[in-house]
């Protein structure tokens, strides 16, 4: 299964957070590097001072009071003196930049033969070799200046820094992505056939330029749609006047019934094609109201008189109280177009039409499906027949039309925030599925 790519917000957030963490890590490393030399001097000075003070105290002190002096140093300063024996088990200091620097400065002050150790005979601490009147001793410092005790206070500061970093990353990401999110929402509204609110033409120069261009494009599309409606309305008016005259002349002309019926059918077909052009060219729905879709579908089925057609059986399964917000005229036209499409192309080889009309609620959507048992549509033609002026193979053989019936339904569904899908029915044939957002049920 292909993993879904993260959104731009999360990508930016993670990148900003990673940058902050990397910056903090680099800052800490720089701090350690800058702190190393002063710390080396400080620790070396402590060790050298303890060694010199101890040596001076023992060399110049009264021999009778040396024992008391050593006990005082051990009790008060944690400093002890041990004889240095050849068989001592000595563990040297860990090899780090800090210990190397300390040993270098200690040897420079106490002599190149000075040894330092981390552990002698199993006792851990700082051990420094010391020469007292020609005898070698170990100076033991119980308080290890190399050990750094941070305690637990740093945890609170680290948590606070991390929290501030995350909040900063979220704030920066929102500020950066907010114009893009607003533009994405506006593009989605425009793609759904709705008029998006104008984008603010403020902010960074790039965002301002994009928003201004988008607003200009929306205005141009609105103007283009308005001009197209006016043009097609004018064409419709100009064509319907001579069509009406032709219809009247056909009725009055001395023609036989078959010829008159054929010519009248041609005129009606031309009028229907013009009406389809107007329906498809309409860019936005009319007045929106809350409708009971079940009642509207039942009315459309009755108005189409499909049940009165020969060899036709219609099965209605309409769930009650399925309400949608939409324009009644447009939704009625969409349902009628689906019925007409089923009547024309959904009949089986014997010419019979078995049409199932089902309406149900599916979460936040109302789902209307019309299923027949006709020849259906080849898998490769499903997308094509939803495009304007395209017709399937069944429609090309024996049927006329502009190829706008299903595209009109798809456009009406899109203008209402829904969709139209064509599926292969389980029992054979075609199922047209119209999904529309549900409206909250009104209390009686």
C-alpha positions, -999 to +999 in steps of 0.1 A: +000+000+000+014+034-010+019+057+020+002+090+018+026+119+014+025+143+044+008+177+040+028+208+035+021+219+070+037+188+085+066+189+061+074+225+070+068+219+107+092+189+108+118+208+088+116+238+111+117+216+142+147+197+128+164+230+121+158+242+157+171+209+171+201+210+149+208+246+159+205+238+196+228+208+191+254+230+173+250+256+200+257+231+227+287+217+209+300+252+204+295+259+241+313+228+251+342+237+228+344+273+242+341+260+278+368+233+275+399+255+278+386+275+308+375+243+326+409+227+319+426+257+336+402+256+365+406+219+373+443+219+368+446+249+391+425+231+418+447+199+416+480+219+416+468+241+445+458+210+465+491+193+458+512+224+467+493+232+498+494+196+510+532+193+503+539+226+521+517+217+550+535+183+555+570+195+548+569+225+571+546+212+598+558+200+631+563+162+628+543+157+660+512+173+645+514+158+610+490+130+618+464+155+631+469+176+600+463+147+577+432+137+596+419+174+592+426+174+555+408+141+550+378+152+571+375+188+558+388+187+522+386+150+513+424+150+507+443+119+517+480+108+515+489+072+506+524+057+500+530+050+463+539+013+460+552-004+429+525-030+431+496-005+432+467-013+407+464+019+388+437+028+363+447+059+342+423+087+335+399+083+306+414+097+274+393+128+266+402+163+255+395+175+291+417+149+309+445+154+283+445+192+289+444+188+327+473+163+327+493+186+305+489+216+328+494+196+360+527+181+347+538+215+336+533+228+372+543+198+393+569+182+370+569+159+340+571+128+361+538+135+378+512+107+373+475+110+374+450+082+378+413+076+380+414+046+403+441+031+426+437-002+443+399-001+437+393+034+452+379+059+426+387+096+427+415+118+414+450+105+422+481+126+417+516+114+424+535+136+449+572+137+459+578+145+496+615+147+506+624+120+481+596+097+489+567+090+465+531+094+477+497+094+462+476+125+467+439+114+467+411+139+460+378+125+470+360+154+455+365+147+418+367+181+400+365+162+367+330+150+375+302+173+365+270+170+385+242+186+367+215+174+391+179+172+379+172+209+375+183+208+338+154+185+330+129+213+336+149+238+315+153+212+287+115+205+287+108+242+286+132+247+257+117+218+238+082+231+244+091+266+232+108+251+202+077+231+193+055+261+198+078+282+177+079+257+149+040+255+149+037+293+149+062+297+121+047+269+101+012+283+104+024+318+094+042+303+063+014+279+052-016+300+060-016+318+027-011+285+008-039+269+028-062+298+020-053+295-016-059+257-016-093+262-001-102+288-027-091+266-055-111+237-041-142+260-039-136+271-075-132+235-087-165+226-070-183+252-091-187+277-063-175+313-061-147+316-036-142+347-014-115+371-027-081+363-013-064+391+006-039+409-016-015+416+013+016+399+028+049+389+011+054+400-025+051+365-039+018+357-020+004+391-029+011+385-066-004+350-065-035+361-047-040+391-070-036+368-101-060+343-086-087+370-079-083+383-114-087+348-128-119+342-108-133+375-120-124+366-156-141+332-152-172+348-138-173+373-167-167+345-192-195+324-177-218+354-177-210+362-213-215+325-223-249+325-206-259+357-224-247+343-257-265+310-254-296+327-241-296+349-272-290+319-294-318+301-277-342+330-282-332+334-318-336+297-325-368+291-307-387+318-326-382+301-360-387+267-344-421+278-331-430+291-366-419+258-381-440+238-356-470+260-365-464+256-402-460+218-398-493+216-380-511+237-407-494+221-437-513+195-458-490+166-448-497+130-439-496+121-403-463+102-405-445+131-421-460+156-397-451+135-367-415+131-380-410+167-386-426+176-352-402+151-336-372+168-353-383+202-341-388+189-305-354+173-306-338+206-318-356+224-290-344+199-264-308+202-277-310+240-273-324+236-238-296+212-229-270+237-240-286+263-217-287+239-188-250+230-192-239+266-197-256+277-164-226+283-140-244+285-106-275+271-090-305+293-084-322+298-050-311+273-024-336+257+000-339+226+021-356+199+001-369+164+009-350+145-018-373+115-016-404+136-025-384+154-053-373+120-068-409+106-066-422+138-083-396+135-110-404+098-117-441+107-119-435+137-142-414+117-165-442+092-171-416+065-173-439+040-156-464+043-183-439+034-210-444-001-225-423-030-211-411-008-182-410-017-145-398+009-120-390-001-084-388+027-059-369+024-026-369+059-012-359+064+024-380+090+042-367+124+055-336+126+034-330+163+032-305+182+011-299+219+005-302+228-032-321+243-060-353+223-067-354+230-104-318+219-110-321+188-089-353+179-106-336+183-140-307+161-128-331+133-118-351+136-150-319+134-170-309+102-152-343+087-159-342+097-196-307+082-199-319+049-183-350+049-206-328+054-237-299+031-230-309+009-201-333-015-218-323-051-224-322-070-256-360-075-256-366-038-251-377-041-215-366-017-188-362-028-153-353+003-133-345+004-096-345+038-080-330+038-045-324+066-020-306+062+013-285+082+038-248+074+040-233+094+069-233+131+058-245+123+023-277+115+005-271+087-021-295+083-050-289+054-073-306+044-105-299+008-117-309-008-149-302-042-166-292-029-200-260-032-219-241-010-196-210+010-205-176-004-213-150+003-185-130+025-208-160+047-216-171+056-181-150+088-178-156+097-214-194+098-212-192+123-183-175+147-206-196+171-226-205+162-262-192+126-257-215+096-261-210+059-256-212+033-283-248+024-273-258+061-277-242+063-311-261+034-325-297+045-330-300+075-307-295+111-313-286+139-289-259+164-280-241+143-254-249+166-226-274+146-204-249+130-180-225+160-180-254+182-170-261+159-140-224+159-131-222+197-132-254+201-111-240+176-086-207+195-085-225+229-080-243+213-050-211+200-035-218+164-046-207+140-073-220+116-100-205+082-105-212+055-130-208+019-118-215-016-131-246-030-114-242-064-097-272-078-117-258-064-149-264-030-166-254+004-153-259+021-119-258+059-118-250+071-082-257+107-073-242+118-039-253+151-023-244+166+011-273+161+035-290+191+052-299+189+089-334+175+094-359+202+101-381+197+132-418+196+127 
